[in-house]
Amino acid sequence: MGGLKILRCGVFSVVKHDYLPRAVAAHSRFELVVVADDADQPDWVHERNQLFADEFNVPYVKNVAKAIAEYDLDLVAVSSQAERHCDLSVRAADEGLHVIADKPMSTCLSECDRLVDAVRRNDIKFLLWNRNYLPSVIQAKEAIDSGAIGGLQAIHVDFYFSKDAGPPKGTRQGNDPPIDWLKRQIEAHTDGSDGGVGIEPLGELQIEGIYPLGYIHLLTGENVHRVFARTASHFHQANVDNNIDDLASVSLEIGKGIVGSLCIGRIGAASHPDIGEIKIHAIGSKGGLVITEARPEVSIYYRDQPPSEFKNERIANENDFLLMDDFARSIDTDTEPILNAQNGRDIAATVFASLESCKIGVPVEVIY
Amino acid sequence: MIRLALISSSETAKIYSGLSTRLHRATWTVFAPLDSSDLSQALGSSAKVTSTDDLFSQETAAFDAVVIDADSATAESVAKTVVDLGKPVLVGAISQWVATIGEANALLMPAHPWRFIPSIQAVKRSVDDGKLGVPGLLRIHRWHPSSPGKAPISERLMPDVDLACWLFGDTPESVWSLQSAANEDYLQFHLGFTNGGMAIIDLSASLPSGGDYYSLTMIGGTGAAYADDHHNMNLLYSGGQPNAIRTNQGHIELVQQLQEFVDVIDGKREQSISLADTFRAVQVVEQVLESANSCEVVKREESK
């Protein structure tokens, strides 16, 4: 490694997106050394943590402080329930550890602010997991930065995620109780249709909004100032029962006079042959840009193909590797990673403003 | 055989001329150009060419119905004359003046050619057949090249406002518009329908000269439809990076619209587009512009 230190990573809970600690483990600059969580977590959390620890042949410690004290960690990867992301991250940051955290950043803005303070106070690096290194997103960035469409004036992201989420809307019978959010998420883990794992129910705007808003942040380099939004519980009974969105559209007023929009939804597996229609549209002073986020891809069709198998597969996708590369560089050179704590907090503020706009029916300023 | 008179620019007449063999039970018999070009052959050798004034004063026996493809002001004055003659008329560019049309004593069919575009027809069928479930979100991007002779913004907004109302089968209860300070030819608007339905549409007329771009996505409760120029591009290699070229779909929408006009005159089918549709779209366009000017959400009267 040319003398570069291998960075020791603790996994602070791994209850949903194990792709995050897997990406850490797959990069040669990092090694997983321990999985840790709080002892008072429920059994299902400990079971998942133990399973992951066993697979990677590292210990599972039911005491976060003990893991920090005994395993000489450089960083932690946080993939807990959504409402615990910030707290676990702050506890690591306060011990001088760098942090990679899963999305969403938090379920409330004050927690995001607490994390931003902790990152700054402890002078550590924080990376919020994102998709900004997908090949098409890189291409969009290069095209815009090269001036190919002139000065950016408008940007739009469509992020339709074609997964189911339990029973369809309208299927609950009169005597059935409303779907319990956490119970449904726990059960859904087996088929991968869980999303927003945690006690607090989360809509798609909160769960996935980080990705398209991350693109907009990357491509504009600006914050969103004001939003106007509409949301609906259009597809899934769990979302209806818990009064959270699974479909949303947001108009965005962005810095430097750029306007934009975001459409997002968990639109059901039947609504797209692959993972979903995800596109970026940009208008500049000299032209326009239309990007399909899934490209490049390869199409594979065959007899008896399982319906759940995507017929178009993404290829040359090095997003996870490049994120880890980016984070290693950030630590090595004391520079900021591609989506840091402040960026993540500002995106969360945009999401919360959108939810507020939907509630009151008028545009809402984003709080900075 | 229904004898049609056409009132349009000479360039437009060439397009309509190319459709003549595809029309059933109708033929062009008279052409009244709105400019001074020599168009003696524009609609075929059998069609008379005359002025608009002469059409209505001397040639009324030469046609059974009139097709008007003109700007809004011309369309208004000419359409009212045709209606007074008691002859059926297909007329586009209907704007605020739709409200001044009273009870017509002849068929007045508003032209909404955008509804007859093959991809839009397919999307509408999938909605009507229930394949997509309850409409939830309509997303449209419509980008035109910059042009000094572009139509007024109210006319450019009409197609997508009408499509949104048509696909949702409703009038929006709220409208929010967003303009670009850097681009006066850009407008984004957000329509809210009852039961959570939403449409978000952006319209630009600032692309460099050349091709335009259109994309329509309809997300329903049980399915989705994607009508996107991006999906219909082929590649042309002529050095350097390949160029994307869109597959030509001709003017099928005009053929379909004309045939419906003829069929309605013949009594063979019901008129699918009413003046009420046009009136609704005109009103929503006004709300879009009102929101853009006031920077306020505009709510439908009964939903306030």
Interface residues (C-beta under 8 A of the other chain):
Chain A: G151 Q153 A154 H156 D158 Y160 S162 P168 K169 F228 R230 T231 A232 S233 H234 F235 L247 S249 S251 E253 G257 I258 V259 S261 C263 G265 I267 G268 A270 S271 H272 E277 K279 H281 I283 S285 K286 G287 G288 V290 T292 G361 V362 P363
Chain B: V134 G136 L137 R139 H141 W143 S174 W176 L178 Q179 S180 A181 A182 N183 Y186 Q188 H190 G192 N195 G196 G197 M198 A199 I200 D202 S204 S206 L207 P208 Y213 S215 T217 I219 G220 G221 T222 G223 A224 Y226 H230 V297
